[in-house]
Amino acid sequence: MFTNRLNWVHRWVLLSLLAMPLSSLNAATVPEGTKLAKEQHLVRGAGAEVATLDPHKVEGSTATMVLYDLMEGLTTEDDEGNLIPLIAERWTTEDNKTFRFYLRKDAQWSNGDQVTAHDFVYSWRRLADPNTASPYAWYIEMTTMLNAAEILKGKKSPDTLGVEAIDDFTLEVKLNESLPYFPKMLVHTPVKPVHKATVEKFGSKWTRPGNYVGNGAYKLKEWIVNERIVLEKNPNYMDADKTVIQTVTYLPIENQVAEMNRFLSGEIDITYEVPNEHFPRLAKEHSEALTITPFLCTYYYGIRVTNPPFDDVRVRKALAYALDRDILTHYITRKGEAPAYYFTPDKTADMAAELPEYASWTQEQRNAEARRLLKEAGYDEDNPLEFELLYNTSENHKKIATAARQLWKQALGVRVSLINEEWKTYLDTRRFGSYQVTRAGWCGDYNEPSTFLTLLMSNNSSNDNHYKSEEYDAVLNRALQARSSQDRLQAYKEAEAILAEDMPIIPVYHYVKARLVNPKLRGYSMNNALDIVPSKLMYKVAE
């Protein structure tokens, strides 16, 4: 696996590590003698309705999951979480500051056009362009790509971004800082390419069926909002001859019980989630279908720190201390989630956080300190704290929010009103800041601590908590500029300590991913912690 230790790896070692057969990594591997099912139609639960299929506008894991089938970038991860080439055949660097990527010559768009280095230049400039208004524009700055910060601020033109097509199949990227994990960052959805001619011809309508041009194993056939998204095999895909699943249907089902019932009736092959309250029964009665995999994702409550009373850190800490995570994970979620007292999940590569002091206290001690802090902030039985807790439509989120409300009421006398909104409205509410406390989750865009910790930097447009700390920014910038992995990990450790002191978010638990998977389906990833489970790797076997 590529880690920060690559600071000292020579160019020839990089090349040798990348000399691997691509077909076994980018397509379904069907053992000889396997009897395939006649119908290779995969039906997947998608959770909420997809907001967009534009990789530069996407938010949330639902759309990301669909885009794994429609779009492909330079790199990806295999089933074990190892970084591997995808559209890139290989890459080289001598200083972790200038990278050259050599593209596959057989990569094509779904309309037959060749995928070239020019596509990535256009796409990354589009991502950085303030006129695109990408919610993930900040990500291009986190790569430290040359001039990215100035472009986002409107001080320089997007065509000054540090990316250049040396020729049709050679892409050169220049960074401001030495960043050994830069190729890892290219796994993420916003840095996937888009087809220039299609975007310019159709504008915002380019993502509609009939217009959509992607470079993935599937192409968009049908999209009926709040009903289904249907994909069909892309005959122009570079490994199309090894793609077994012919059609993929995504169903947006927000109610986990309804999704479970449709799976048990044979209508769905892979659920998006499982209902928490049914997990013990499913583990007992349907163990052959229940899968639990690691997941680089943290469930937390985000606090709008600029909105009173949460501009007072004592109030934020009181809520964090009084939230009994053991009760939530043992009795509500019940799938093996780990209670969280820091932001970065333990399974993240080179994770370096230390437990904050309050994590070692008993819950009684935490509650007592929480009551003291609230009283000091002016809240007690005669003047109880009242606030609204926002969550997006989901029975699982509702149950967790209901339990959290009860825990806060019992420990602190706090009065919490629960506000439920469907996914798109919920995103708008968070984006425009009209909330006090919100349910949130952040999943790793790549396997390295910065994918979590940079979220709360002042210049991150996805930081809808509006948390701003010069100290925190300085520590993260020091991590980005670190010359050794030891210095980088020390900075990450300090960043987590600052978050525990300022408490702009309340970590609740570190996820696992529990799904129901058709036992006749093969190729489903059981180990990828980024939840990269493209349909092209799967196939159905006969009865």
C-alpha positions as CSV (number, residue, x, y, z in Angstrom):
1,M,0.0,0.0,0.0
2,F,1.3,3.5,-0.8
3,T,1.8,5.5,2.4
4,N,3.6,8.6,3.5
5,R,6.8,6.5,3.6
6,L,7.1,7.0,-0.1
7,N,9.0,10.2,0.6
8,W,12.1,8.1,0.4
9,V,11.1,5.6,-2.3
10,H,13.1,6.0,-5.6
11,R,11.5,6.4,-8.9
12,W,12.5,2.9,-10.1
13,V,10.8,1.3,-7.1
14,L,7.6,3.1,-7.9
15,L,7.7,1.8,-11.4
16,S,8.2,-1.8,-10.2
17,L,5.4,-1.6,-7.7
18,L,3.1,-0.5,-10.5
19,A,4.0,-3.3,-12.9
20,M,1.0,-5.4,-12.4
21,P,-1.7,-7.0,-14.6
22,L,-4.6,-4.6,-15.0
23,S,-7.3,-7.0,-16.1
24,S,-7.4,-8.8,-12.8
25,L,-7.8,-5.5,-10.9
26,N,-10.3,-3.7,-13.1
27,A,-12.8,-6.4,-14.1
28,A,-14.7,-9.3,-12.8
29,T,-12.6,-12.4,-12.1
30,V,-14.7,-15.5,-12.7
31,P,-13.1,-18.8,-11.7
32,E,-12.9,-21.4,-14.4
33,G,-15.8,-23.8,-14.4
34,T,-18.2,-21.3,-12.8
35,K,-21.8,-21.6,-14.0
36,L,-23.2,-18.1,-14.5
37,A,-26.8,-17.2,-14.1
38,K,-28.6,-16.5,-17.4
39,E,-29.8,-13.0,-16.2
40,Q,-27.0,-10.7,-15.1
41,H,-29.1,-7.9,-13.8
42,L,-28.0,-6.3,-10.5
43,V,-30.4,-4.4,-8.3
44,R,-28.9,-2.2,-5.6
45,G,-30.4,-0.2,-2.8
46,A,-29.2,3.4,-3.1
47,G,-30.4,4.9,0.2
48,A,-31.5,8.5,-0.6
49,E,-32.3,9.9,-4.0
50,V,-29.2,10.9,-5.9
51,A,-28.9,14.7,-6.1
52,T,-26.6,14.8,-9.2
53,L,-24.4,12.6,-11.4
54,D,-22.0,15.4,-12.1
55,P,-18.8,14.3,-10.3
56,H,-17.8,17.9,-9.8
57,K,-21.2,18.7,-8.1
58,V,-21.7,15.5,-6.1
59,E,-22.3,15.3,-2.4
60,G,-22.9,12.2,-0.4
61,S,-22.1,8.5,-0.7
62,T,-25.2,7.6,-2.7
63,A,-24.2,9.5,-5.8
64,T,-20.6,8.4,-5.3
65,M,-21.7,4.8,-5.4
66,V,-23.5,5.2,-8.7
67,L,-20.5,7.2,-10.1
68,Y,-18.2,4.2,-9.5
69,D,-20.1,2.6,-12.3
70,L,-20.3,5.6,-14.6
71,M,-16.9,7.3,-14.2
72,E,-13.3,6.3,-13.6
73,G,-10.3,8.3,-12.6
74,L,-6.6,7.8,-12.7
75,T,-6.3,5.5,-9.6
76,T,-8.5,3.4,-7.4
77,E,-8.2,0.8,-4.6
78,D,-8.4,-3.0,-4.8
79,D,-10.4,-5.3,-2.5
80,E,-7.6,-5.1,0.1
81,G,-7.4,-1.3,0.1
82,N,-4.2,-1.2,-1.9
83,L,-3.8,1.8,-4.3
84,I,-3.8,0.6,-7.9
85,P,-3.8,2.2,-11.4
86,L,-7.0,2.6,-13.3
87,I,-7.1,5.1,-16.2
88,A,-3.4,5.6,-15.5
89,E,-1.2,2.6,-16.3
90,R,1.5,3.9,-14.0
91,W,3.0,7.1,-12.6
92,T,6.4,8.5,-11.6
93,T,7.8,11.1,-9.3
94,E,11.2,11.9,-8.0
95,D,10.2,14.4,-5.3
96,N,6.5,13.8,-4.5
97,K,6.0,17.3,-5.9
98,T,5.9,16.7,-9.6
99,F,4.0,13.7,-10.8
100,R,3.7,12.2,-14.3
101,F,0.8,9.9,-15.1
102,Y,0.9,7.6,-18.1
103,L,-2.7,6.8,-19.3
104,R,-4.0,3.6,-20.9
105,K,-4.4,3.9,-24.6
106,D,-7.5,1.7,-24.6
107,A,-9.6,3.9,-22.3
108,Q,-12.6,5.3,-24.1
109,W,-15.6,7.4,-23.4
110,S,-19.1,5.8,-23.8
111,N,-19.5,7.6,-27.1
112,G,-16.3,6.0,-28.5
113,D,-13.9,9.0,-28.0
114,Q,-10.6,8.3,-26.5
115,V,-9.9,9.3,-22.9
116,T,-6.8,11.6,-23.0
117,A,-4.7,13.7,-20.6
118,H,-6.5,16.7,-22.0
119,D,-9.7,15.4,-20.4
120,F,-8.2,15.6,-17.0
121,V,-6.7,19.0,-17.6
122,Y,-10.2,20.3,-18.6
123,S,-11.9,18.5,-15.7
124,W,-9.6,19.7,-13.0
125,R,-9.7,23.2,-14.2
126,R,-13.5,23.0,-14.2
127,L,-13.5,21.7,-10.6
128,A,-11.3,24.6,-9.5
129,D,-13.2,27.2,-11.4
130,P,-15.4,29.3,-9.0
131,N,-18.0,29.6,-11.7
132,T,-18.6,25.8,-11.4
133,A,-19.5,26.3,-7.8
134,S,-18.4,22.8,-6.9
135,P,-19.1,21.9,-3.2
136,Y,-15.8,20.0,-3.5
137,A,-13.7,22.7,-5.0
138,W,-11.7,22.9,-1.8
139,Y,-10.5,19.4,-2.5
140,I,-8.3,20.6,-5.4
141,E,-6.6,23.0,-3.0
142,M,-6.0,20.2,-0.4
143,T,-3.9,18.5,-3.1
144,T,-1.7,21.6,-2.9
145,M,-1.9,21.7,-6.7
146,L,0.0,24.8,-8.1
147,N,-2.2,27.9,-8.1
148,A,-5.3,26.1,-6.8
149,A,-5.8,28.3,-3.8
150,E,-5.5,31.5,-5.9
151,I,-7.9,30.2,-8.5
152,L,-10.5,29.4,-5.9
153,K,-10.3,32.9,-4.6
154,G,-10.7,34.3,-8.1
155,K,-7.2,35.8,-8.1
156,K,-5.9,33.6,-11.0
157,S,-7.4,32.0,-14.1
158,P,-8.3,28.2,-14.0
159,D,-5.9,27.7,-16.9
160,T,-3.0,28.4,-14.6
161,L,-3.7,25.3,-12.5
162,G,-0.7,23.1,-12.1
163,V,-1.8,20.4,-14.5
164,E,-0.6,19.9,-18.1
165,A,-1.0,17.4,-20.9
166,I,2.5,16.7,-22.1
167,D,0.9,14.6,-24.9
168,D,-2.4,12.8,-25.3
169,F,-1.4,10.1,-22.8
170,T,1.0,11.9,-20.4
171,L,-0.4,14.1,-17.7
172,E,2.0,16.2,-15.5
173,V,0.8,17.6,-12.2
174,K,2.8,20.1,-10.2
175,L,2.2,20.7,-6.4
176,N,3.2,23.4,-4.1
177,E,4.2,20.9,-1.4
178,S,5.8,17.5,-1.4
179,L,2.8,15.2,-1.0
180,P,3.6,11.5,-1.1
181,Y,0.0,10.5,-0.8
182,F,-1.2,12.6,-3.8
183,P,-2.0,9.5,-5.9
184,K,-4.3,8.3,-3.1
185,M,-6.2,11.5,-3.4
186,L,-7.0,10.7,-7.0
187,V,-9.3,7.9,-6.0
188,H,-12.0,10.4,-5.0
189,T,-15.0,11.2,-7.2
190,P,-14.5,15.0,-7.8
191,V,-11.2,14.4,-9.6
192,K,-12.7,12.0,-12.1
193,P,-12.9,13.4,-15.6
194,V,-15.9,14.7,-17.5
195,H,-16.4,14.8,-21.3
196,K,-15.7,18.4,-22.4
197,A,-17.8,18.4,-25.6
198,T,-20.8,16.9,-23.8
199,V,-20.6,19.4,-20.9
200,E,-20.2,22.4,-23.2
201,K,-23.0,21.2,-25.5
202,F,-25.7,20.5,-22.9
203,G,-24.6,22.6,-20.0
204,S,-26.4,21.6,-16.7
205,K,-28.5,19.1,-18.7
206,W,-25.5,17.0,-19.6
207,T,-26.2,14.5,-16.9
208,R,-29.6,13.5,-18.3
209,P,-30.1,10.1,-20.0
210,G,-29.4,10.4,-23.7
211,N,-26.8,13.2,-23.0
212,Y,-24.6,11.5,-20.4
213,V,-21.1,10.5,-21.6
214,G,-18.9,8.6,-19.1
215,N,-15.8,6.5,-19.2
216,G,-16.9,3.8,-16.7
217,A,-18.1,0.2,-17.2
218,Y,-21.7,1.3,-17.5
219,K,-23.7,4.1,-19.2
220,L,-26.8,5.9,-18.0
221,K,-30.0,4.4,-19.6
222,E,-32.8,5.8,-17.4
223,W,-33.3,8.1,-14.4
224,I,-36.7,8.5,-12.9
225,V,-36.4,10.7,-9.9
226,N,-37.4,9.0,-6.6
227,E,-38.0,5.7,-8.4
228,R,-34.8,4.3,-10.1
229,I,-31.6,4.8,-12.0
230,V,-30.9,2.2,-14.6
231,L,-27.4,1.6,-16.1
232,E,-26.5,-0.6,-19.0
233,K,-23.1,-2.2,-19.9
234,N,-20.9,0.2,-21.8
235,P,-19.6,-1.6,-24.9
236,N,-16.8,0.9,-25.3
237,Y,-15.4,0.4,-21.8
238,M,-11.7,-0.7,-21.9
239,D,-12.5,-4.0,-20.1
240,A,-16.0,-4.5,-21.5
241,D,-15.2,-8.1,-22.5
242,K,-14.7,-9.0,-18.8
243,T,-17.8,-7.1,-17.5
244,V,-20.4,-9.8,-16.6
245,I,-23.2,-7.7,-15.1
246,Q,-25.2,-6.4,-18.0
247,T,-27.7,-4.0,-16.3
248,V,-27.6,-2.3,-12.9
249,T,-30.7,-0.7,-11.3
250,Y,-30.3,1.6,-8.3
251,L,-33.4,2.1,-6.1
252,P,-33.6,5.1,-3.7
253,I,-35.2,3.6,-0.6
254,E,-34.8,5.7,2.5
255,N,-36.7,3.3,4.9
256,Q,-34.3,0.5,5.8
257,V,-37.1,-1.8,6.9
258,A,-38.8,-1.5,3.5
259,E,-35.4,-2.1,1.8
260,M,-34.8,-5.2,3.9
261,N,-38.2,-6.6,3.1
262,R,-37.6,-6.1,-0.7
263,F,-34.3,-7.9,-0.3
264,L,-35.9,-10.8,1.5
265,S,-38.6,-11.0,-1.2
266,G,-35.8,-11.3,-3.9
267,E,-36.3,-7.8,-5.4
268,I,-32.9,-6.4,-4.4
269,D,-29.4,-8.0,-4.6
270,I,-27.5,-5.5,-2.4
271,T,-29.1,-3.2,0.3
272,Y,-27.6,0.1,1.1
273,E,-28.0,-0.5,4.8
274,V,-29.8,-2.7,7.3
275,P,-32.3,-1.5,9.9
276,N,-30.6,-1.4,13.3
277,E,-33.5,-3.0,15.2
278,H,-33.5,-6.0,12.9
279,F,-29.8,-6.6,12.9
280,P,-29.8,-9.4,15.6
281,R,-32.6,-11.3,13.8
282,L,-30.8,-10.9,10.4
283,A,-27.5,-12.2,11.9
284,K,-29.4,-15.2,13.2
285,E,-31.7,-16.1,10.4
286,H,-29.9,-14.7,7.3
287,S,-26.2,-15.0,8.2
288,E,-25.4,-16.2,4.7
289,A,-26.6,-12.8,3.3
290,L,-25.4,-10.4,6.0
291,T,-22.1,-8.8,5.4
292,I,-20.1,-6.5,7.7
293,T,-17.1,-4.7,6.3
294,P,-14.7,-2.0,7.6
295,F,-15.6,1.5,6.6
296,L,-13.5,4.7,6.8
297,C,-16.4,6.8,8.1
298,T,-17.3,8.7,11.2
299,Y,-20.9,9.4,12.5
300,Y,-21.0,12.7,14.3
301,Y,-23.1,15.6,15.3
302,G,-22.0,18.9,13.7
303,I,-22.5,22.1,15.6
304,R,-23.0,25.5,14.0
305,V,-20.5,27.2,16.2
306,T,-21.4,30.7,15.1
307,N,-25.1,30.3,16.2
308,P,-25.8,31.0,19.9
309,P,-25.8,29.2,22.3
310,F,-23.2,27.1,20.5
311,D,-20.7,29.9,20.2
312,D,-19.9,29.0,23.8
313,V,-17.5,26.0,23.9
314,R,-18.8,25.0,27.4
315,V,-22.2,24.2,25.8
316,R,-20.6,22.2,23.1
317,K,-18.4,20.2,25.5
318,A,-21.3,19.6,27.8
319,L,-23.3,17.9,25.0
320,A,-20.2,15.9,23.9
321,Y,-19.5,14.7,27.5
322,A,-23.1,13.7,28.3
323,L,-23.6,11.6,25.1
324,D,-23.2,8.0,26.2
325,R,-21.7,6.4,23.1
326,D,-21.6,3.0,24.6
327,I,-25.4,3.0,24.9
328,L,-25.8,4.2,21.3
329,T,-23.5,1.5,19.9
330,H,-24.5,-1.4,22.1
331,Y,-28.2,-0.9,22.1
332,I,-29.1,1.2,19.1
333,T,-26.7,0.6,16.2
334,R,-25.6,-2.9,17.4
335,K,-23.4,-3.8,14.4
336,G,-20.0,-3.6,16.0
337,E,-19.4,0.2,15.6
338,A,-16.7,1.6,17.8
339,P,-17.6,4.6,20.1
340,A,-15.8,7.6,18.8
341,Y,-13.9,10.3,20.8
342,Y,-11.9,11.6,17.9
343,F,-12.7,12.3,14.3
344,T,-10.3,10.0,12.3
345,P,-11.4,6.3,12.3
346,D,-8.8,3.9,13.8
347,K,-8.6,1.9,10.5
348,T,-7.3,4.9,8.6
349,A,-3.7,4.4,7.3
350,D,-1.2,6.1,9.6
351,M,-4.0,7.2,12.0
352,A,-2.3,9.0,15.0
353,A,-4.9,10.3,17.4
354,E,-4.8,9.9,21.2
355,L,-7.9,9.5,23.3
356,P,-8.9,12.8,25.0
357,E,-8.9,12.9,28.8
358,Y,-12.7,12.7,29.1
359,A,-12.8,9.4,27.1
360,S,-11.1,7.7,30.1
361,W,-13.7,8.9,32.6
362,T,-16.8,7.0,33.7
363,Q,-20.1,8.2,32.2
364,E,-21.1,9.5,35.6
365,Q,-17.9,11.6,35.7
366,R,-18.6,13.0,32.2
367,N,-22.2,13.8,33.1
368,A,-21.1,15.6,36.3
369,E,-18.6,17.7,34.3
370,A,-21.2,18.4,31.7
371,R,-23.7,19.7,34.2
372,R,-21.0,21.9,35.7
373,L,-20.1,23.4,32.3
374,L,-23.8,24.0,31.5
375,K,-24.4,25.7,34.8
376,E,-21.3,27.9,34.3
377,A,-22.7,28.8,30.9
378,G,-26.0,29.9,32.5
379,Y,-28.2,26.7,32.0
380,D,-29.8,24.7,34.8
381,E,-33.2,23.3,35.8
382,D,-34.7,26.8,35.9
383,N,-33.2,27.8,32.5
384,P,-32.8,24.5,30.5
385,L,-30.9,24.5,27.3
386,E,-33.1,24.1,24.3
387,F,-32.1,23.4,20.7
388,E,-33.0,21.7,17.4
389,L,-31.3,18.6,16.1
390,L,-31.5,18.1,12.3
391,Y,-31.2,14.7,10.6
392,N,-31.9,13.5,7.1
393,T,-34.7,11.0,6.5
394,S,-33.7,7.6,7.7
395,E,-35.1,5.3,10.3
396,N,-31.6,4.6,11.6
397,H,-30.8,8.3,12.0
398,K,-34.2,8.8,13.7
399,K,-33.6,6.1,16.2
400,I,-30.1,7.4,17.0
401,A,-31.4,11.0,17.3
402,T,-34.2,9.9,19.6
403,A,-31.8,8.1,21.8
404,A,-29.4,11.0,21.9
405,R,-32.3,13.4,22.9
406,Q,-33.2,11.1,25.8
407,L,-29.6,10.8,27.0
408,W,-29.2,14.5,27.0
409,K,-32.5,15.0,28.8
410,Q,-31.7,12.5,31.5
411,A,-28.2,13.7,32.1
412,L,-28.6,17.5,31.7
413,G,-32.3,18.3,31.5
414,V,-31.8,19.5,27.9
415,R,-34.8,19.9,25.7
416,V,-34.2,18.8,22.1
417,S,-36.5,19.2,19.2
418,L,-35.9,16.7,16.3
419,I,-36.1,18.1,12.8
420,N,-36.3,15.6,9.9
421,E,-35.7,16.6,6.2
422,E,-35.3,14.6,3.0
423,W,-31.7,14.5,1.6
424,K,-31.7,17.4,-0.8
425,T,-33.4,19.7,1.6
426,Y,-31.2,18.6,4.4
427,L,-28.1,19.4,2.3
428,D,-29.4,22.9,1.6
429,T,-30.2,23.5,5.3
430,R,-26.7,22.6,6.2
431,R,-25.2,24.5,3.4
432,F,-27.0,27.8,4.3
433,G,-26.4,27.4,8.0
434,S,-30.0,27.4,9.2
435,Y,-29.5,24.8,11.8
436,Q,-28.1,24.5,15.4
437,V,-26.9,20.8,15.6
438,T,-27.0,18.3,12.7
439,R,-26.5,14.7,12.2
440,A,-23.6,14.2,9.9
441,G,-21.2,11.6,8.6
442,W,-17.8,11.9,6.9
443,C,-16.3,9.1,4.9
444,G,-12.7,9.0,3.8
445,D,-12.1,10.3,0.2
446,Y,-8.8,8.4,0.4
447,N,-7.0,6.4,3.0
448,E,-5.0,9.0,5.0
449,P,-5.9,11.1,8.1
450,S,-5.9,14.4,6.1
451,T,-9.1,13.3,4.4
452,F,-10.9,13.8,7.7
453,L,-9.0,16.5,9.4
454,T,-8.9,19.0,6.5
455,L,-12.7,19.1,6.5
456,L,-12.6,21.5,9.5
457,M,-10.1,23.9,8.1
458,S,-11.3,27.5,7.7
459,N,-10.9,27.5,3.9
460,N,-12.9,24.3,3.4
461,S,-16.2,25.1,1.7
462,S,-17.7,21.8,3.1
463,N,-17.0,23.1,6.7
464,D,-20.7,24.1,7.2
465,N,-20.0,24.2,11.0
466,H,-18.2,27.5,10.3
467,Y,-15.5,26.4,12.7
468,K,-12.5,28.7,12.2
469,S,-9.3,28.3,14.2
470,E,-6.0,29.8,13.2
471,E,-4.2,27.3,15.5
472,Y,-6.0,24.3,13.8
473,D,-5.3,25.7,10.3
474,A,-1.6,26.2,11.2
475,V,-1.3,22.6,12.4
476,L,-2.9,21.1,9.3
477,N,-0.8,23.3,7.0
478,R,2.2,22.1,8.9
479,A,1.1,18.5,8.2
480,L,0.7,19.2,4.5
481,Q,4.2,20.7,4.4
482,A,5.9,18.0,6.6
483,R,9.1,16.5,5.1
484,S,8.7,13.3,7.1
485,S,5.9,11.0,8.0
486,Q,6.8,11.3,11.7
487,D,6.3,15.1,11.6
488,R,3.1,14.7,9.6
489,L,1.6,12.2,12.0
490,Q,2.6,14.4,15.0
491,A,0.7,17.3,13.4
492,Y,-2.4,15.1,12.9
493,K,-2.2,14.1,16.6
494,E,-2.2,17.8,17.6
495,A,-5.1,18.5,15.3
496,E,-7.3,15.9,16.9
497,A,-6.3,17.3,20.3
498,I,-7.5,20.8,19.2
499,L,-10.8,19.4,18.0
500,A,-11.3,17.7,21.4
501,E,-10.7,21.0,23.1
502,D,-12.8,23.2,20.8
503,M,-15.5,20.6,20.1
504,P,-17.0,21.9,16.9
505,I,-18.2,18.4,16.3
506,I,-19.3,15.6,18.6
507,P,-17.9,12.3,17.3
508,V,-20.4,9.5,18.0
509,Y,-19.0,6.3,16.4
510,H,-16.8,4.9,13.7
511,Y,-18.8,3.0,11.2
512,V,-18.8,-0.5,9.9
513,K,-20.8,-1.1,6.7
514,A,-23.6,-3.7,7.1
515,R,-25.5,-4.8,4.1
516,L,-27.6,-7.7,2.9
517,V,-26.0,-9.3,-0.2
518,N,-27.5,-11.9,-2.4
519,P,-25.6,-15.2,-1.7
520,K,-25.6,-15.9,-5.4
521,L,-23.7,-12.7,-6.1
522,R,-19.9,-13.0,-6.4
523,G,-17.2,-10.3,-6.5
524,Y,-18.7,-8.1,-3.8
525,S,-15.8,-6.4,-1.9
526,M,-15.5,-7.6,1.7
527,N,-12.4,-5.6,2.7
528,N,-12.4,-2.2,1.0
529,A,-12.7,0.4,3.8
530,L,-13.5,3.2,1.3
531,D,-16.6,1.2,0.3
532,I,-15.5,1.0,-3.4
533,V,-17.8,-1.7,-4.7
534,P,-18.2,-1.2,-8.5
535,S,-20.7,-3.4,-10.2
536,K,-18.2,-4.4,-12.9
537,L,-16.4,-6.6,-10.4
538,M,-19.5,-8.7,-9.7
539,Y,-21.4,-11.5,-11.3
540,K,-24.3,-13.9,-10.5
541,V,-23.9,-17.6,-10.3
542,A,-26.6,-20.1,-11.3
543,E,-28.8,-21.9,-8.8
